Amino acid sequence: MKYRIVQGTVEYLADCLEAFQDSDLGRNYASSPELLSSKLTDGFSKGELFVALDEADQYLGHVWIVPRGGFDNFPYCRILAVKSEFRGRGIGTALLRYFEETGFQKSDRLFILVSDFNSGAKRLYERLGYKQVGCVPDLFKNGIAECILVKYRTDY
C-alpha cells in the first residue's frame, strides 16, 4: 500500500475522531466527542497533527506531534491512531517513524506515553527502540497507569 504523510487539516477531523474512538485508547478514555473534537481542532490549528493518506487521499491514520510537549522541552507524541481497517499494514510504524524524523531534527530524545492496557502499542514502541523509564498510576484516569517511554537519537 502506498501512502504519504502530510500536515493535517480540519478536513480530516471526522476521520481522526473515528480512528481514536475505535481504538483501545478511545474505548478506555471515552471522552465526549465535542471535547475530543475541540482538542483535535486545536492540534490542527497549531500544525501539530499529521495524517497518512493513500493514493486516493483517503485517510489512514494520524500522529499528533507536540514539539516541546515532553517536560516542556522534548518532542512528544500525543496521539497515534490508525483507522481499524488499515491496522497491521505498517501505517502506525510509518507515523511513528515520521515522529522520529521530525523530532530528532529538534532534540536528542523523544517521549511518548502508553497506557498499561495497550500492550500492542507498547510492543510496537519497544520494537522500534523506545525504553520505559517510568510509570505514573492514575495519571488521566483512576485504575490506568501511563508508562513513560523515551527514545534517544543514539538508538535511532
Secondary structure, 3 states (H helix, E strand, C coil): CCEEEEECCHHHHHHHHHHHHCCHHHHHCCCCHHHHHHHHHHHHHCCCEEEEEECCCCEEEEEEEEEEEECCCEEEEEEEEECHHHCCCCHHHHHHHHHHHHHCCCCCEEEEEEECCCHHHHHHHHHCCCEEEEEEECCCCCCCEEEEEEEEHHHC
